[in-house]
Amino acid sequence: MKPTFRNAHLAVDELLGPPADAVTPESPYLGPATVLAVSDGGVDIEVPEGRRTALVAMSQSYAPVVGDTVLAVCRGEEWFAIGLIRGTGTTTFTAPGDVELQAPRGRIEILARDGVCVKSDLVEIVATRLELTARHVIERFHSVTQWITDSLHRRLGRMHTTVEGDCQLRAGRITEIADEDVAIDGRTIHLG
């Protein structure tokens, strides 16, 4: 039995219109979104339309975390996170070969609130003048070798040295001066 229509105008609308069960494309959107969950290559975000799943398409190598605010865009039924507005995740820069930073006419500064960590089998620092300033310094080494061609000057408030094994000091001339007492304590003391 052929379907009948009340009029020709209604028939054209019914034929050209989407089926009753068709998914209506979402309105275009460009704005902030809150990250609710993170998965491989995608994030669940909260936008005015509700909860959506977006593909991460940021130019920088940033890994979003829950609570971040990203810039989301919607085209049709697809959502993308294309930028970062506010985040606390990790940005990773990966290069297949060497990386070189140059500032021929300026300075290079690295600032971090929680610390700076450098890890490598070999770390080299070459400078005409090296200055280190810190409130507290803690050094841990397996062995240390120093070559100083000129002189070593130290100005200390107090000095305490503990050597578990032997301690040897050799010099062309040794001069020790104390404003007060000098104490030498040992089971046997050899002079000369």
NORVENHU-V569775 format. One record per backbone hydrogen bond with DSSP energy under -1.0 kcal/mol. CO is the residue of the C=O (numbers start at 0). NH is the residue of the N-H. If there is no record, write none. Layout:
CO,NH
CO,NH
//
This chain:
6,10
7,11
8,12
9,13
10,14
11,15
12,16
18,21
28,73
30,71
32,69
33,45
34,66
36,43
38,41
40,55
41,38
42,53
43,35
43,36
44,51
45,33
46,49
49,46
51,44
53,42
54,80
59,61
60,91
64,67
67,34
68,84
68,85
69,32
70,81
70,82
71,30
72,79
73,28
74,77
77,74
78,54
79,72
80,56
82,70
85,68
89,62
102,105
//
